Amino acid sequence: MSTSPVIAKKPKVLRKGSRIAVIAPSSPAQEAECATGIAELQRIGYQVKAAQKQTPDSYFAAPTEQRLAQLLAALASNDVDALIAMRGGYGANYLLTSTLYSQLSEPKCLIGFSDLTSLQTYLWQCGGWVTNYGPMVAAGFNRGPNAPSGYDPESFSQAVSNTKSGWKISLQGESLAKGSAEGRVVGGCLTLLQTTLATPWEFDTTDSILLLEDRGMKAYQVDRALMHLKQTGKFDAVKGIILGDFPDTPAGATVGAAKAVPTIREVCQRVFSPLGIPVVYGSPVGHTERPMLTIPLGVHAKLNASGEGLLEILEPAVVD
């Protein structure tokens, strides 16, 4: 587990005409959804290199060796400025080894969420790579700007194009615990972060603004995951917390003789209230049915938990 402070390494800025390679490190996606997402990226000014067609292997987009080779080739290519995931699902953890980082060159802009949390956490903990937790080709861009299950164009543009100063993101949630705090933004998909525990790239939350989101979980499953993280000390040095809106929640289920089933919001309030830090719940980050925000991971930010919540990014996520 990494215990020394991580020094941030930022990718180069994306501008009109920048070349984005589509990668599939996890599960396969429908061709029509990919085509729609690529068309949207082209519409907003990027050149897009589609992922080479591969034969799915079970619930993976391709065998591990092919997915790894695709990732390494895109990172090494002089004709690629950024990488964006096709979709999430499962499988990115198969690409992570103790020797992977030694095969990488300078950081490039990496965009994605969900299963990409595994890769994003690895790159941050092993090399300090700043990445973007945001829309993917077939999970965000395919639905369009400001559309349900689509993406928020303003936060995306700022994350990949702003090199001069910080900016503010309205979190569009609810302040469960009011206040403000500064820290480095880390986090991602709750269950994927949990699986990094006891690995060499276990995620470090010291002095962080911690982002946690997921989908399709019952309240007790969220409760169990949060308590696991709490009991491992992951919340001890956190400065502030941003929570997603946890969509696709199954109908409530009792545990034992329990009668009153809490909501996920109530679970989060119970677990985080004793910490005495600002908490914003219900932000459209990652898995959401609203236009998805893009949140840079690895940069310093200020969380203002008041009203719908505001995240002030205090430094650019990309450089010239």
N, C-alpha and C positions, 0 to 999 in steps of 0.2 A: 504493500500500500504506500502511495506517495504521501510523505509527511512534510516535505520541504515546500516553501512557497513556489507557486508556479509563475513563471514569467510569460506574459502573454505574447504570442506571435500572431500578427494580423495578416490576412490575405490582401491582395491588391484589389483596388476598387473595380466595380463593374460599371461600364458605361454603355451607351448605345453602340451596338455592334460587337460587344464582348461575346466571347464564344463559351457556351455552356454545354457540358457533356451530361447526358442522362445516364445514370448508373442504376443498377438493380441489385443492391447488396442483400436484399431480403426476399420478399415473396413476389410472384409474378403479378402483372396487372393486365387488364383488358386492353387490347390494341386500340379500340375506339377511344377509350378514356385517355390513353397516352397521346394519341394523335390530337385530341382536343386541347390537352394541356400544352403540348409543344406549340400548337398554333397560337395559343395565348402568349407564350413566352416570345414568340416571333413578333406578335402584334405589338408588344411593348418595346421592341427594338433589339432583341438579342438574336444572335446566331445560335442555333441549337443542333448539336450532334446527337442524334437519336442513339439509344443503346442498340448494339448489335443483337439481332434476333437470336434468342437462345431457347433451348428445350427445357421447360420446367422440370425440376427434380423434386417430386413429392410437393411439399408446400414451399419449396425454395424456387427462386427465379431460374436457377441453374445450379449445377454442382458447385461445391465450395471453391474448387480450384479455378473455375471459370469466373465466378463472381469476384474473387480476389484479384485475378489477372486483369479484369475490367477496371477495378478500382485503381490498381497500381499504374495501369497504362494511362488512365485519364489524369492522374496526378503527375505523371512524368512527361506528358505530352506538351510541347511548346505551342500546340494549336488549341489548347484548352485553358480557359481563364477561370472557370468555376465548374463545380459539380453539383448536380441536383438529383435527388433520389426519385426514382419512378413512383414508388409507394413504400409503405412500411410492411407490416405483416410480421414475419419472423425470419431470422437467419443471419443478421449482421454480426452476431456474436461469434459465429463460426470463423470469421475473418480475423479475429483478434488473437494474437500470439505475442509472446515476449520479444520476438524478433521483428514484428511487423514495422515498428516505428523506424528501425534502422534502414528500412527499404524506402522510406519516404524522403522527398526533397522539401523545398520550401512550401509553406501552406498555401492552399488555394481556397477560395470561397466555397464552403460546403453548406448546402441548404437541405433541410428536411426535418422530420419530427417522428414521433412514434418509435419504431424499431431503430431508427437512426440514432436514438439516444445512446445505444451501446457504442457505436463508432464515435459519436461526438464526445462522450465521456472519456473514452480511451485516448483520443487525440488531445484532449485538454489535459488529462492527468499525466500522460507520457511526454507531451511536447508543448503544452500551452497554446494549442491552436484555438483561435477564436472562430466559432462557427455560428450559423444562424438556425434557430429553431423556428421553422416556418413552413410554408406550403410546398407540396411536392407536385410532380407532373400530373399524376393521376389521383391526387388527393389535395385539391385546392385550386391549382391553376386550371384544371379541367372544368371547374364550375364558374370561373370568371371572377372579375373584380367586384367587391362589395355585394356578392351574391351569397345566399345560404350555402354553407359548406364550401364557399369559395375563399378568396383571400382579400386582405386589406392592402390596397396598393401603396398607401402612404408609408406605412411602417416597413413594408418590403423595400421600397425605394430608398428610404433613409438608411436601412441596415446595410445595403450592398453598395450604396453610392455616396454617402455623406462622409467626406474626409476632413471637413473643416471644423466641425463642432459637434456637440451633443444635440439631442433632440428629445422631445417628450412623446410618450405613448399613453393615450387614455386607455386604461385597463378594462373599462366597461363592465366592471364587476360590482362587488359590494364589500365595504370595509368591515370585516368582522372584529378587528382590533385596530383602533385608530393610532396614528403616530407616523413618524418618518424615520428612515434609517438609510445609511449608505453601505454598500458592499459590492462584491463582485457577483455578477449574475451566473448562477450555475443551475443545473437541474435538467428536467425533461419529463419523460414518461415514468410515472411512479414505479410500475412493476419492473421496468428495465433498469432503473437506478438501483432498485433493491437487489437485482441479480449481480451487481458489481461488487457487493460486499464480499470481503475476503479474497478478492482477486488483486493482482498487482496494480490494477487501475481503479481501485475502489474510489468512488467519488468523495471529494473533500468539501465539506460545507463551512469551513472556518471563515468567519467574517463575510458571509455570503448573503445575497438576496436569492433565496431558493425558490425555484419554479417547480411545481409538481402538478401533473395532470394525467388523466387516463380516461378510458371509456369502458362501458359494459361491465362495471363492477358493482356488486351489491354493497350496501353500507358496511356490513361487517367485514367484507374483504378489504375495503379501504381502511377501515379501523385497524385490522390486523397488520397491514403493510405499514401504516403510520406508527403503530406501536413498536413494530420491529425496528424501524429506523430510530425511534425515540430511545429505545432500550440499548441500541448500539452507540448512542451518544451523538447521532447525526444532527440533532437540533440544538445541542448545547451551546454552540458558538454562532448560530445563525442570527443575522441581523433583521431580516424581514422575509415574508413568505408571500408568494403569488400562487394562487390555486386556479386550476381550470374549472370548467363548468360540468365536467364528468357526465357527458351525454350517454344515451343508450343504457341507462341504469335499469336493470331487471326489476321486476316487482319485488317488493320487500319480502324477506324471508326471516323467520324467527330462528333464534339459536337457543336450543334447550327449551326452557319454560318461558322465555321472553315473550311478552305480549305487545309492548310498544316498540315498534321498529323505527329507529332514528333515520333521518335523512343523511346523506353524505355531508351536507352543509353542517348539520348538527354534530356529526362525528368530528369534522375538522375544527369546529368551534371548541368542542370539549378537549381535544388533544392539544390545540395550539394556544388556547387562552392562558394557561398557566405560564407560558413562556414570557409574556409581557412584551412582545414585539409586534410591530405592525403586520397585519394579515389582510390580504385582499382575496376574496373568493368569487368564483364565477367568471373569470376572464376568458375570452375566446382565444385560447392558446392551444396549439396542438389539436387534439381531437375536440372538435366543436361543430355545431350546426350553424354557426354564424360565420361571417367573414373572418378568417384566421389572421391574427396578428403575427408579425415576424419579430422575434425577440433575439437579439444577439447574445450568445453565451460566451462568457469570459471577459466581459468588459465591466468597468465600474459604473454603478448606477445608484440613483436615489429613489427609494420607494416612498411615496406619499399615500398613506392609507387614510383617505378622507373621501366620502361620497363614493364614486365609482372607482376610485384609485387612479394614481398617476405614476408612471415609471419614467424618470428622467435619466436618459443615457448620458453619462458624463464625459464620454470619450467616443470617438468614431470607432466603428468595428472593422474598418478597412483603411488602407493607406494607398497613397499614390505610387 
